[in-house]
């Protein structure tokens, strides 16, 4: 455990202990072992107790009780630049619809609606798939304050639609989908799961099932090596092969192509936990209080989408994507408005595009059907060849 982490309050500890009992009961019911994918699913999404299923604040500054900030919270210019790609996708799909999956605080939805309205491309509907009741309420409050006149166009969904045409958005969505923890050993591939050791959660390995062995067949890893398989995220991407009639998915997240994800220097994997703007590597520390994430294998996402009949329309860094979408022009306009607003905009956008911040770590991939290329976000610096 990272001893630098702030001590949770008593109410948070009580919720975590309740979730721990739920996890322990299931581990015992399964014969003493639970896959890490199942543990991560419950730790994040167990109704009423999981990180996203409970009522704790996630997004925002540490002074506000948040655990992390995403790009839309840094500056509205992120949403304004993104709108320059969303509008043309809606036009190509002949469907003025946006579906945002996992809308966080609602800040991106508010900024996108504002920018799309200003460009004459207001969506007929802005759909949000959000399973967290606390986040739904926060999203509604954000939108009611920012774009009250457009609130009647926002519809919250409980599940993905069977068919959809338009633009699908996922900003920092895939990294929070459960992953299977695996290890390459001299005697074969192992799945890393969770057991109980003297009442405490602990790692435990067993021979990997055939579906994991098959999924790992193309991964260039040599024993001893530990990492993750993002099968849930890949399956989610593939599901759009049946659901997307026309349009595109824009997925923005931190991750790597496969040959970099499973590089020898990355032995140990990419699992990280986030609590009060501190990062740690112990997913068993007060379950339900930390966000648990893993980097995205973008090669797997591209393969899953393509295998399901979608076109891979582009893949690049967040910095390239935002610059292609006119982020520089947006900053220049702020400078023209006033020196102070220009300086604030320049400082904020550096976090979005700097290679040492989010600019290189975060990538953007587009999967679609019936949409002509190149999309403006990938006009320069497309890295499809690296996948």
Residue pairs with C-beta under 8 A, 6 or more apart in sequence:
1 280
1 282
1 285
2 278
2 280
2 281
2 282
2 285
4 278
5 275
5 276
5 278
5 280
5 285
6 275
6 276
6 278
8 16
8 286
8 289
12 56
12 286
12 289
13 286
15 49
15 54
15 56
15 288
15 289
16 286
16 287
16 288
16 289
18 49
19 42
19 43
19 46
19 49
19 50
19 287
19 288
20 201
20 287
22 42
22 46
22 49
23 34
23 39
23 42
23 43
23 194
23 201
23 287
24 196
24 199
24 201
26 34
26 38
26 42
27 33
27 34
27 194
27 195
27 196
28 196
32 195
32 196
33 193
33 194
33 195
33 204
33 206
34 193
34 194
34 195
35 180
35 191
35 193
35 194
36 178
36 179
36 180
36 181
36 191
36 192
36 193
36 194
36 283
37 178
37 179
37 180
37 181
37 231
37 232
38 178
39 193
39 194
39 201
39 283
40 178
40 179
40 283
40 292
41 178
42 50
43 50
43 51
43 283
43 287
43 288
43 292
44 50
44 51
44 52
44 53
44 176
44 178
44 291
44 292
45 51
45 52
45 53
45 131
46 53
46 288
47 53
48 54
49 288
50 288
51 58
51 288
51 289
51 290
51 291
51 292
52 58
52 131
52 132
52 135
52 176
53 131
53 132
54 134
54 288
55 133
55 134
56 65
56 134
56 289
57 64
57 65
57 66
57 67
57 134
58 66
58 67
58 68
58 104
58 135
58 291
59 66
59 67
59 68
59 69
59 70
59 73
59 104
59 105
59 107
60 66
60 69
60 73
60 105
61 69
61 277
62 276
62 277
65 276
66 276
66 277
67 274
67 275
67 276
67 277
67 290
67 291
68 274
68 277
68 291
70 104
70 105
70 107
70 108
70 171
70 172
71 78
71 108
71 171
71 252
71 318
71 352
71 358
71 362
72 78
72 79
72 104
72 105
72 107
72 108
72 111
72 171
73 105
73 107
74 348
74 351
74 352
75 345
75 348
75 349
75 352
76 107
76 111
76 114
77 327
77 330
77 331
77 334
77 345
77 348
77 349
77 352
78 108
78 111
78 322
78 352
79 107
79 108
79 110
79 111
79 112
79 114
79 115
80 111
80 114
80 115
80 330
81 322
81 325
81 326
81 327
81 330
82 108
82 112
82 115
82 169
82 250
82 322
82 325
83 111
83 112
83 115
83 116
83 119
83 121
84 115
84 119
84 325
84 326
84 376
85 250
85 321
85 325
85 375
85 376
85 377
86 98
86 112
86 116
86 121
86 167
86 169
86 250
87 116
87 119
87 121
88 375
88 376
89 166
89 167
89 247
89 248
89 250
89 368
89 371
89 375
90 96
90 97
90 98
90 121
90 123
90 166
90 167
90 247
91 121
92 246
92 247
92 248
92 370
92 371
92 372
93 165
93 166
93 167
93 246
93 247
93 248
93 370
93 371
94 165
94 246
95 165
95 166
95 246
95 247
96 121
96 122
96 123
96 124
96 125
96 166
97 123
97 124
97 125
97 126
97 127
97 164
97 165
97 166
97 167
97 247
98 112
98 123
98 125
98 126
98 127
98 166
98 167
98 168
98 169
99 127
99 128
99 129
99 157
99 161
99 164
99 166
99 167
99 168
99 169
100 108
100 109
100 126
100 127
100 128
100 129
100 168
100 169
100 170
100 171
101 129
101 160
101 168
101 169
101 170
101 173
102 129
102 130
102 170
102 171
102 172
102 173
102 176
103 109
103 128
103 129
103 130
103 135
103 139
104 135
104 139
104 171
104 172
105 135
105 138
105 139
105 142
106 128
106 135
106 138
106 139
106 140
106 141
106 142
106 143
107 142
108 169
108 171
109 126
109 128
109 139
109 142
109 143
109 154
110 142
110 143
110 145
110 146
110 147
111 146
112 126
112 169
113 122
113 123
113 126
113 143
113 146
113 147
113 150
113 153
113 154
114 146
114 147
116 122
116 123
117 147
117 150
122 150
122 153
123 153
123 166
124 153
125 153
125 154
125 155
126 150
126 153
126 154
126 155
127 154
127 155
127 156
127 157
127 161
128 136
128 139
128 154
128 155
128 156
128 157
129 156
129 157
129 158
129 159
129 160
130 136
130 139
130 156
130 157
131 158
136 156
139 156
140 151
140 154
143 150
143 151
143 154
144 151
160 239
160 243
161 243
162 243
163 243
163 244
163 245
164 243
164 244
164 245
164 247
165 244
165 245
165 246
165 247
166 247
167 247
167 248
167 249
167 250
168 240
168 244
168 247
168 248
168 249
168 250
169 249
169 250
169 252
170 249
170 250
170 251
170 252
170 253
171 252
171 253
172 252
172 253
172 254
173 251
173 253
174 230
174 233
174 236
174 251
174 253
174 255
174 296
174 301
175 253
175 254
175 255
175 293
175 294
175 295
175 296
176 291
176 292
176 293
177 230
177 232
177 233
177 236
178 232
179 228
179 229
179 230
179 231
179 232
179 233
179 271
179 294
180 191
180 212
180 228
180 229
180 231
181 191
181 192
181 193
181 226
181 227
181 228
181 269
181 271
182 189
182 190
182 191
182 192
182 208
182 212
182 216
182 226
182 227
182 228
182 229
183 189
183 190
183 191
183 192
183 205
183 224
183 225
183 226
183 227
184 190
184 216
184 221
184 222
184 223
184 224
184 225
184 226
185 205
185 223
185 224
186 223
186 224
188 207
188 208
188 213
189 207
189 208
189 212
189 213
189 216
190 205
190 206
190 207
190 208
191 205
191 206
191 207
191 208
191 209
191 212
192 203
192 204
192 205
192 226
193 203
193 204
193 205
193 206
194 201
194 202
194 203
194 204
194 284
195 201
195 202
195 203
195 204
196 202
200 284
201 284
201 287
202 284
208 216
211 231
212 229
215 229
215 231
216 229
218 258
219 227
219 258
219 262
220 258
220 259
220 262
221 227
221 262
222 264
224 267
225 262
225 264
225 267
226 267
226 268
226 269
227 261
227 262
227 266
227 267
227 268
227 269
227 270
228 269
228 270
228 271
228 294
230 294
230 296
230 297
230 300
233 296
233 297
233 300
233 301
234 297
234 300
234 301
234 303
234 304
235 304
237 249
237 251
237 301
237 304
237 305
237 308
237 367
238 304
238 305
238 307
238 308
239 308
240 249
240 305
240 308
240 310
240 367
241 305
241 307
241 308
241 309
241 310
242 308
244 310
244 368
244 369
245 369
245 370
246 369
246 370
246 371
247 368
247 369
247 370
247 371
248 313
248 366
248 367
248 368
248 369
248 371
248 375
249 305
249 310
249 366
249 367
249 368
250 364
250 365
250 366
250 377
251 301
251 364
251 365
251 366
251 367
252 318
252 321
252 362
252 363
252 364
253 296
253 362
253 363
254 295
254 296
254 358
254 361
254 362
254 363
255 261
255 295
255 296
255 297
255 298
255 363
256 295
256 296
256 297
256 298
256 363
257 297
257 298
257 299
257 383
257 386
257 387
258 297
258 298
258 299
258 300
258 387
259 299
259 386
260 266
261 270
261 295
261 297
261 299
269 294
270 294
270 295
271 281
271 283
271 292
271 293
271 294
272 279
272 280
272 281
272 292
272 293
272 294
273 279
273 280
273 281
273 282
273 283
273 285
273 290
273 291
273 292
273 293
274 280
274 290
274 291
274 293
275 285
275 289
275 290
275 291
280 290
283 290
283 292
296 363
298 315
298 363
298 365
298 387
299 387
301 365
301 367
302 312
302 315
302 365
302 367
302 384
302 387
305 312
305 367
306 312
306 367
309 369
310 367
310 368
310 369
311 367
311 368
311 369
311 371
311 373
312 365
312 366
312 367
312 384
312 387
313 366
313 367
313 368
313 371
313 373
313 375
313 378
314 364
314 365
314 366
314 373
314 374
314 375
314 377
314 378
314 382
314 384
315 363
315 364
315 365
315 366
315 378
315 382
315 383
315 384
315 386
315 387
316 324
316 363
316 364
316 377
316 378
316 381
316 382
316 383
317 359
317 360
317 362
317 363
317 364
317 381
317 383
318 352
318 353
318 358
318 359
318 360
318 361
318 362
318 363
318 364
319 352
319 353
319 354
319 355
319 359
319 360
320 378
320 380
320 381
321 364
321 377
321 378
322 349
322 352
322 353
322 377
323 353
323 380
324 376
324 377
324 378
324 379
324 380
324 381
325 376
325 377
327 349
327 352
327 353
330 345
331 342
331 345
331 346
331 349
332 342
334 341
334 342
334 344
334 345
334 346
335 341
335 342
335 343
335 345
335 346
336 342
350 357
351 357
351 358
352 358
352 359
353 359
364 377
364 378
366 375
366 377
366 378
374 382
